[in-house]
Amino acid sequence: MSEASIARLRREYPDIAVLARASGPARPRGGFRAWLHRTFPNWSARRTGGGPVLAVRVRVEGIRGMRSTARCRYDLIVDTTNLTALLPAVWIAAPPDHEIRHVNVWPARNSFCRWSGRKLPSLCWHTYARGWAEAPPHARTLGAALEYAKQLLNTENHDSPAR
């Protein structure tokens, strides 16, 4: 994943930000929130140079969940290391785990996010993974993965094993 790929997504996701690069992923020091504040003082800060992008952070809107259609902002961390093979792991940095009611989100205790260095809630792709595997490799992009995430967070599959 390149910086140019990220730049093309800024029209639809203006706050998308690079979280880690192959040349040396950023590591949190002094607490995850302090690190994010130091690294991304404003979400639209653009970083250039460096190696391939390994993870990004982006905001998407979804529903609160548990049969509520109230709107909720989700701050996502997306692993971009192997997009053409698998649906990416996606963790939720905000809202906090105890506030998440969406049935398609795994609780934090089930998923360690290597980019934040702690356990975070994560998306349960469930049936979405089959669609990703059946898509041609050129269609398995970060933009497509973010569309999947938006679709998942704006509906609820009550057959999901997550919550």
C-alpha positions as CSV (number, residue, x, y, z in Angstrom):
1,M,0.0,0.0,0.0
2,S,1.5,3.4,-1.0
3,E,1.0,6.9,0.1
4,A,-0.5,7.7,-3.3
5,S,-3.2,5.1,-2.6
6,I,-4.0,6.8,0.7
7,A,-4.1,10.2,-1.0
8,R,-6.7,9.0,-3.5
9,L,-9.0,8.0,-0.5
10,R,-8.9,11.4,1.1
11,R,-11.8,12.7,-0.9
12,E,-14.2,10.2,0.8
13,Y,-12.2,9.8,4.0
14,P,-10.6,13.2,4.7
15,D,-9.2,12.2,8.0
16,I,-7.5,9.0,6.9
17,A,-3.9,8.9,8.3
18,V,-0.9,6.6,8.0
19,L,-0.4,4.8,11.3
20,A,2.6,2.6,10.4
21,R,5.1,2.1,7.6
22,A,7.3,-0.8,6.7
23,S,10.5,1.2,7.3
24,G,9.7,1.3,11.0
25,P,6.2,1.1,12.4
26,A,5.5,3.8,15.0
27,R,5.3,2.4,18.6
28,P,3.2,3.9,21.4
29,R,5.2,5.4,24.3
30,G,3.5,7.1,27.3
31,G,0.1,5.6,26.6
32,F,-1.8,5.0,23.4
33,R,-3.8,8.2,23.4
34,A,-0.7,10.4,24.2
35,W,1.1,8.7,21.3
36,L,-1.8,9.3,18.9
37,H,-2.0,12.9,20.0
38,R,1.7,13.5,19.4
39,T,1.7,11.6,16.1
40,F,-1.5,12.9,14.6
41,P,-2.2,16.3,16.2
42,N,-4.9,16.8,13.6
43,W,-6.3,13.9,11.7
44,S,-5.6,15.4,8.2
45,A,-1.8,15.7,8.9
46,R,-0.1,14.1,5.8
47,R,3.2,12.3,6.1
48,T,5.3,11.7,3.0
49,G,8.2,9.4,2.3
50,G,9.1,6.2,4.0
51,G,8.2,2.6,3.1
52,P,4.9,1.0,2.2
53,V,1.9,1.7,4.5
54,L,1.2,-1.1,6.9
55,A,-1.7,0.4,8.8
56,V,-4.1,3.4,8.6
57,R,-6.5,5.2,11.0
58,V,-9.8,6.5,9.7
59,R,-13.2,7.5,10.9
60,V,-16.4,6.1,9.6
61,E,-20.0,6.6,10.6
62,G,-22.3,3.7,11.6
63,I,-25.2,2.8,13.8
64,R,-25.0,2.4,17.6
65,G,-26.3,-1.1,17.4
66,M,-28.5,-3.5,19.5
67,R,-31.4,-2.5,17.3
68,S,-30.7,1.2,17.7
69,T,-30.3,3.2,14.5
70,A,-28.7,6.1,16.4
71,R,-25.6,7.3,14.6
72,C,-22.1,6.7,16.0
73,R,-18.6,7.6,14.9
74,Y,-16.1,4.8,14.8
75,D,-12.4,5.5,14.8
76,L,-10.8,2.5,13.0
77,I,-7.3,1.1,12.8
78,V,-6.9,-1.0,9.6
79,D,-4.1,-3.4,8.9
80,T,-3.1,-3.0,5.2
81,T,-0.3,-5.6,5.1
82,N,-2.1,-8.3,3.1
83,L,-5.2,-6.7,1.5
84,T,-5.1,-8.8,-1.7
85,A,-5.3,-12.1,0.2
86,L,-7.5,-11.4,3.2
87,L,-10.0,-8.9,4.5
88,P,-7.9,-6.7,6.7
89,A,-8.1,-6.9,10.5
90,V,-10.0,-3.8,11.6
91,W,-9.9,-2.6,15.3
92,I,-12.0,0.1,16.9
93,A,-10.0,2.7,18.8
94,A,-13.1,4.7,19.7
95,P,-15.7,4.6,21.1
96,P,-14.4,2.6,24.1
97,D,-15.3,-1.1,24.2
98,H,-17.8,-0.7,27.0
99,E,-19.9,1.8,24.9
100,I,-20.0,-0.4,21.8
101,R,-23.3,-2.2,21.3
102,H,-23.0,-3.3,17.7
103,V,-23.5,-7.1,17.3
104,N,-20.8,-7.3,14.6
105,V,-18.0,-6.1,16.8
106,W,-15.8,-8.5,18.9
107,P,-15.2,-7.3,22.4
108,A,-11.6,-6.0,23.1
109,R,-10.7,-9.1,25.1
110,N,-10.8,-11.2,21.9
111,S,-8.4,-9.1,19.8
112,F,-4.9,-7.6,20.2
113,C,-4.1,-4.7,17.9
114,R,-0.3,-4.8,17.2
115,W,-0.5,-1.2,15.9
116,S,-1.7,0.2,19.2
117,G,0.0,-2.4,21.5
118,R,-3.2,-3.2,23.3
119,K,-6.5,-5.2,23.1
120,L,-9.2,-3.3,21.1
121,P,-12.6,-4.3,19.8
122,S,-12.5,-5.6,16.3
123,L,-14.9,-6.1,13.4
124,C,-16.4,-9.5,12.9
125,W,-16.3,-10.0,9.1
126,H,-18.3,-13.2,9.3
127,T,-20.0,-13.5,5.8
128,Y,-18.1,-10.5,4.3
129,A,-15.0,-12.7,4.1
130,R,-16.5,-14.9,1.5
131,G,-17.3,-11.9,-0.8
132,W,-13.8,-10.7,-0.4
133,A,-12.3,-14.1,-1.3
134,E,-14.5,-14.3,-4.4
135,A,-13.6,-10.8,-5.6
136,P,-10.8,-10.5,-8.2
137,P,-7.5,-9.5,-6.6
138,H,-7.4,-6.1,-8.3
139,A,-10.7,-5.3,-6.5
140,R,-9.3,-6.1,-3.0
141,T,-8.2,-2.6,-2.1
142,L,-8.2,-0.4,1.0
143,G,-11.1,1.6,-0.5
144,A,-13.1,-1.6,-0.9
145,A,-12.3,-2.8,2.6
146,L,-13.4,0.6,4.0
147,E,-16.7,0.3,2.1
148,Y,-17.2,-3.2,3.6
149,A,-16.5,-1.7,7.1
150,K,-19.1,1.1,6.5
151,Q,-21.7,-1.5,5.3
152,L,-21.0,-3.7,8.3
153,L,-21.2,-0.8,10.8
154,N,-24.5,0.5,9.2
155,T,-26.3,-2.9,9.5
156,E,-26.5,-5.6,12.0
157,N,-26.3,-9.4,11.4
158,H,-27.9,-10.8,14.5
159,D,-26.5,-14.2,13.5
160,S,-23.0,-12.8,14.1
161,P,-20.9,-14.7,16.7
162,A,-19.3,-11.5,18.0
163,R,-21.5,-10.1,20.8
